[in-house]
Amino acid sequence: MSTGPGAASVPAPPNPHTTPPSHEVREAPPDTTGPLHRPTAPEAPPEAPPNAAVPAVTAADTPPAAQPAAPQTPASRERASMFRSLRVRNYRLFFVGQVVSNVGTWMQRIAQDWLVLSLAGSSTAVGVTMALQFLPMLLFGLYGGVLVDRFPKRRLLFLTQTSMAVTGLALAALTLSGQVQVWHVYVAAFAVGMATVVDNPARQSFVSELVGPDQLQNAVSLNSANFQSARLVGPAVAGVMITTVGSGWAFLFNGLSFVAPIIGLLLMRTRDLHPVRRAPRAKGQLREGLRYVAGRPQLLWPIVLVGFIGTFGFNFPVWLSAYADDVFHSGAGSYSLFNTLMAVGSVAGALLAARRGTTRLRVLIGGALAFGLLEIVAALAPSYWMFALLMVPIGMFGLTVNVTTNTAIQMNTDPVMRGRVMALYMMVFLGGTPLGAPVAGWATDAYGARAGFVAGGVVSTVAAVTVGLILVRAGGLRLSMGWNRGHPRMRVVPRERAVPVTTAA
C-alpha cells in the first residue's frame, strides 16, 4: 500500500573535483561528515561550506552558449528510455507488487472518505479522518527515518505491509457486518498512519538499493506513475462498489492486495541489491539528520515548499467530496470521476518526469506555481465539466512537484543519511495534513467549497514565489527581463559581479 506521494535516471556521481557544473541534481558524496561539494575554478579549493550556493539552480540556467550539445549516442538513447529501470528484476517485482496494492489503496481512500461523509454528514469529519491518518507522521516521522537508516529496509517493509493488510481486513469485517461507526474508521486511519511512519521512508529509500544511483531518477518517476495509474482504476472500481455492494468490499480488496508486494519482497534476490552502509546505533542521530538538511539549501527549501503545498494545497478529499455533494449535487460517482481525471494528469506528469534525464529545481518552482494558480482557477470554475477537466492539469503539476522534490532530495543526500532525510521530507509533506485538513474542512463547512479551495491555491502560489526567490538569491542568480524575436522573455541568469574601475595615476 502506498500512502505517500507519492513520494526520476541520472549518471552516477563523478569525482566532484574534476567535473564542471552540470544541469543535473546529483547524489551527494559518500563522506557523511564533509560539506556539499561544488566544482570551482582550478585554483580554488574544491570543497565549499554547507551553505554554499545551490548548484542545481545555478546550473539549470547557464546560458546556452556555455553548453555544447553532446552527440546522440547509444548510451544517451538508453538513458532516455522511459521504462529503463524495469529491466532490473528486483525492481520489476517491487513495481508489480505495488501496482496491485496501489489499486487497493485508492479503493480504500475513496470508500473511507465517502463512508465517513455518509456516517457523519460533515466535511470536517473527513478532514479529521485525514488528520488521524497523517498525524503519526507528524509526531514520529523523524524517528521512523532513524529506524530505516539502522535496519534492513526489506525486513521493515515486510512488517509494515503486513500490519496495513490486517488493518484493512479488520475495517472490512466491521463494515460488511454492519457494525462500523465513525470512530472505527478513525482508529483504522490512525493505525495505518503509524505503519506509514516507517513504511514511507523505507519504500522511498529502498528504491535506490533496488536500482542503484544510475537508474534512481527513472525509478522514482515510475513509482509515482504506478501510484497515480492505480488512481485511474481504484476510484472507478470503488465508485461502482460503493453504489452497488457497499464500501466494505473495497476495504476487503485493499486488505487482500497486500499479498502481492509481500510476495514480491520474498522473491527478490538479495545478491542483486545495491546495499548501503547502515547507520550504527548512536545518540543524536535525529539531530544529526536535522543539521544535515539545515546546512544544505538545495535540501532545505524544497522541503519547506512541499510542506506548505502538502499542508494547504493537497486537501483534495475534503474539497472534491464537498464539490460532488454540495456544489454539483452529483454524488459518489462525481467524486470518483474527479479523482480519476486528476490521476490522468498525474500519470502524464510522472511519465514526463521519467522521460527527463535530469532534475532541475526551476522545474519544481514552475510546477508549484502552476499548481497553485490552477487551483484558484478551478475553485472559481462556473460549470461542472470545466471544474472536472481542470483536474487533469492540477494532477500533472502536483505530481511534477512531488517527483521533482523526491528525486532532488534523494540525489543530493548521502546514502547513510537518506532514511532520515526522506523521513523529514515525508513528515513535512504528509505530516502537515493533520494541521491543514481540519482547517480546510472547517473553512469548507463555514464558507463553502469554493472559498476553501481558493485558500489552498493562494497559499501554494505564495509559497512557490517566495521559495523560488530565495533559491535564486542563494544560487547567486537574478531575474533578467528582455525581448526575444519580438516577445518578452524572463530568464534566471548569474548575478553580474562588479568590476573595479582603476584610474591612471
N, C-alpha and C positions, 0 to 999 in steps of 0.2 A: 504493500500500500504506500503510495507516495502521498505525502501530506504537504509538501513544500513546492516552491517554485523551482515552487517548481523550483535546489532552486536551478565546444566552440573550439583544426589541428595546427599547431604551430611547431616549428622545428625545435629540437632540443636546445636548451640554453647553451650557447657557445661560451668561450672564455671571455669574460667581460673586459679583460684588459686589452683585447685586440680587435673587438668588433665595433664598428661605427654605430651611431644611433640608428635605431630601427623603428619601423611602424608598429611593431608587434609588442604586446604585453607579454613579457617573458617570465618564466619561473625564476624565483629568487635563487641565489647560490646556496649550496648546502650548508654553508657556515651559519649556524644559528645565532652566533653572537656578533657577527660582523654587520656593519651597516649596509644599506642598499647600495649596490654598485651602480655607477653611471659612467659610461665612456666619456673620456675627456681628451683634450689635446695631448700629444706625445709627451710634452714637457711637464704636464700636470700629473699629480698622483692619481691613480685610478680609482681610489675609494672616496666616496662622498659621505657626508653625515646623513643620518636617517631622515632629516627634514629637508633633504635636497629637493630640487625642482622635480616635477613629475615627468618621467621620461615618456610615458605613453601620450601625454597631452602635447609635449613639445614636438615629438617626432611625427605625430599624426598630421601636423600642419606645416611640415617642412616644404618650402617652395618646390614645385615640380622640377625645376631645373637642376636641383640637387639630388634628384632621384632617377638615376639612369635605369631604363626599363630592362629587365632581365629577359633573355630569350626563353621561349616556351620549351621546356624540356620534358622528357617522360616523368622525371621526379616531380616537377611542378604540376603536371597534369594529375599525378597521383594525389598530391596534396589538395587539389581542387575537387576530388571526388567527394560527393555529398555523403556517402554512406561508408567511407573507408574504414571506420573503426569497427564496423560489423564483421570485418574479416577476422577479428580476434575472437577465438572460440569462447573464452570465458566471458567476454563482453556480450556475445550473442546470447548466451544462457541468461545472463543478467537482464538483458534487454527484453527477451521473450517473456521471462517471468514477470517483469514489470508491466508489459502490455496487458496481461490478464488481470493482474492486481489493480492496475490503474482504472480499468473499466469498472471494477467493483467499487473502487474508491469514489468515483464520480457518481455512481448509482446511489451509494450511501449518502453522499453530500446532498444530493437533490432530495432524496427521501427524508433525510433528517431535518432539513430546513422546512420542508413542506409539512412534515408531521408536527413539528413544534408550532408552526404557524396555525395549523388546524386545531391543535390542542389548546393553545393559549390565546390565539386570535390577536397577536401583538408582534410588531416588528422588533420591539425591544427584547422580547423573548428569543427571537432568532439571534439578535446581537449578543445576548447573554450566552447562548449556546456556543457561538463562535469564540467568545471571550474565554469560556471554560476550556475549550479545546486548545487554545493557544497560550493560556496563562502559564502552564508549566514551562513552556519555552522561555517566557519572560523571566520566571523565577529561577529556573535551574539550568537554563541553556548552556551557560559557560561551564558548569560542572560536567554536563554531558560531553562537551568538547574535550575536557581533561581526560575523561574515560576513554574517548575514542583515540586519543594520542597514546594512551598507555596500553590498551588491549588490542588483540587482533580484530579488525573490523568485520571480517566474515563471521566470526563467532558472535559478535554483538548483534549482527543482523539476524542470525537465527533466532535469538531471544526476542528481539523487538517485533519481528514479523509474526512469530507465534503468539505473542501477547495481544497483538492487534486482531489476529484471527479469532481468539477467544472472546474478545470484546464484541466483535461484530456478530458472532453466533449468539451471544447472550442477549443482545438487543433484538435480534431476530426472534428468539424464543419468546421474549416479553411481548413483542408486537403481534406475532402470529397468534398468541394465546389470548389477546385482547386485554392484557393486564398493564400495558405500557402507560406510564404517566410522564409528565414533562420532566420531573426530577430524575427519572430513569435515563432519559436522553442526556440530561446534564451530567450525570455520573459517567455515562459511556463516553461522552465527549472529553471529559477530564482524563479518563483512563487512556484514551488514545493520545491525548496531549502528553501524558507522562512518558509513553513509549517513544513518541517522536523526539523527546529531549535527546535521546541517544540515536534514534533511527536516522534522523535527518542529517546530522553531521557525519555519521558513519557512512550513509549511502553517498553523500556528496563527495567525500574524500576517498571512498573506496574505488571510485571510477578511475582515479589516477593509478591505482595498483592493478586495475584490470587492463588498461591500455598503454600505460606509460606516458611520458610527457609529450611525445611526438603527436599523439592522437587525442590529447586531452580536450582541446577546444571542440573538436568534432564530436567526441563522445558526450560532452556536456550538452551540446546543442541537440543531439539526437535524443538524449534523455528528456529534454524539455519537449521535443516533438512527440515523443512517446506519451508523455503525460497529457499533453494537450490533444493528441489524436484520440486518446481514450475519452476525452471530453466530447468528441463528436458522437461516440457510441453510447457512453454511460448515461448522459441526460436524456437522450431519446428513449432508451430502453426503460430508464427509471420512470419517465413520464407515462409510458404505456402501462408499466406495472402498477404505478400508483392509482391510475384511473380504472384499472381492470381487477387486479387481485390484491392491491394494498401495498403499503410501504414495507411490511415485514419481509417480503420475498426479496426486495432489493438488499436489505441487511443480510439475509441469508447468503445471497450470491457473493456479497463482499467478504463475508467470513470464509467461505469456501475458496475464494480466489487466491488466498494467501498460500495455498498448496503449490501454485506454480513457482513463485520466487523461492520458496523453501527448497523445492526440488532442484531448481537452477543452482542454488548455492551448494547443494550436496554434490552435484555433478561437476563442479569446477575442478580444474587441475591446479593444485596449489603450486606445482613447479613452474607453471606459466605465469604466475602473478609477478608483479613488479614490487617486491616488498620495500618498505621504507623503514628507516630507523625509528623505533618506538621510544617515546619519552620515558625515562625511568621515573619511578615514584619519588617525588621530592616535594618539599614545601614551596609555596609561592608560584606554582605553575600557572594558576589562574591569573595572577597579577602579571606574570611574565608575558602571557598572551595579550593582555590589555596594553602593556607597554610596547610590545612589538607592533601592534596596529597603530597606536597613537604616534609613533615616530615615523610613520610612512604615509604621506598624503595620498598616494595612489591606492591605499587600502582604506584609510580613514574616511575620506569624503564620499566615495561611492557607497560605503556602508551607511553614512549619515543620510544620503539621498534616498536610498531604498527604505530606510527607517521611516521617513516622512511619507513616502508613497505607500508603503505597506500598512502604515497605521491609519492614514486618512483617505487613500485613493483606491484601496483594494477591498472595500466592504461590499462587494457585489451581491452576496447572498441577501444582505439587508435591502439594498436598493432594488435589485431585479425582482425579488419576491413582492416588494411593495408596488412596483410598476405593474406587474402582472395582475395583482389583486385589487389595488386601489385606483391606479391611474387608468389602465386599459380594461379592467374588469374581465379578464380573459382566462384566469385560472392557471392550473399547473402546467398545461400544455404550452402556454406562452413563456412561462418561467423556464421550462426545458428548452424552448426554441432560442431564447435569449442566450442561454449558456452555450448552446450548440453553435450559434453564429459567432460568439466570442471565441470559441475553440477553433473555428475555421481560420480566423485571423491569427490566433496563437500558433497554430501549426505552420502557417505561412511564414510567420516571423522566425520560428525555430529552424525551419529548413533553410531560410536565407542566412541565418547565423551559421548553420552547418556548412554552407557553401563558402562562407568567408574564410580566408586563411589567417586573418589577424583580428585582434580585438582592440578597438580604439575607444578611449574614454569620451571622445567627442560624439561617438555613436550613442553612448549611454546618455549623455546630456540631451542630445537631439531627440532620442526616443522618449525620455522622460517629459520633455517639454511638449511634444506632440500628444502624448498620453493625457496630460493634464488638460490641454486645450480641447481635445476631443471629448473628454468627459463633460466639460462645460457645455459644448455644443449639443451633445446627446441629451443632457438634462433638460435643455430648452426645446428639444425637438417636438413639433406640434402633433405629429401623427405616429401611429403605431409602427408602420413599416419603416419610416425614417429612423425612428429610435432603434428598431431591430437591426437595420443594416449598418448603423454606426457601431454596433458591437463588433463588427469584423475588424476595422482599423484599430479600435481600442484594444482588442485582443492582440493584434500584431505588435503594436508599440509597447504594450505591457509586457509581452514576452521578450521583446528586444531588451528592455530594461533588465529583466530577470537574467537572461542568458549572458548578456554582456558583463553585468556585475559579477555573476558567479564565476565566469571564466577569468576575468581580470584578477579577481581576488586569488583564485587557485594558482594562476600562473605567476603571480607576484609573491607567493608565500613559500617559505621554506617547508619541505615536506614534513619535518618533525613538528612544525607548528600548525599544520594545516587543519587538524581536527579542532583546535581551539579557535582559530580564525574563522573557519566555516561555522562553528557553533555561534560565534559572535554575530556573524552575518545572518544566520537563520534566526537567532534570538531577536535581532533588531527587526528583520523583515516580517517574521511571523509573530514574534512576541509582542509587537506593537498592537496586534489585533485586539487583545483584551482591553486596551485603552481606547482604540478607535471604534470598535464595533458597537459597544453600548452607546457611545456618543452619537454615532451615525444612526443607530436605531431610535434614540431619543429625538434627534433632530427630524428624522423621517416621520415619527409619530406626531410631533408637535407642529412642524411647519410644512410637512408634505414631502413626498419622494423627490420632487424636483429640487427643492431647497437643499436637501441632504446631499444629493448627487453633485450639485453645483459647488457646495462647500468642499467636497473631496477633490474636485478638479482644480479649484483655486489653490488649495494647499499644495497639490502636486506641481502646479505650474510655478508657483513662487519658489518652491524648493529646488526645482530644476534650474531656474535662472540664478538663484543665489549660489548653489554649489558649482555651477558652470563658471561663474565669475571668480570664485575662489580658486578653482583649479587652473583657470587661465593665469591668474596672478601668481600662483605657486609654481607654475611651469615657466615663468619668465616670458609670458606672451602678452599680446594686446590685440584688441579688435581693430581691423583695418576695413574702412569703407571706401569703395571705389566703383568704377564702371568697367564693364567688360562687354564689348560689342554692343554698346548702347543700352545695357541692362545693369541695374545696380547689383553690386556684389559685396558681400561681407565675408571676410576671412579672419582666421586667427593666425597671426604671424609672430615671429620672435620680436621681443621688445628691442628697439634700437638703443645702442649704448652711446652715450655722449662721447665725442671725440675731442680731446683737449686742443685748444687753439693756442698756438705759440706765435709770438711776435718777434721780429728781429730786434736785436739789441741796439 
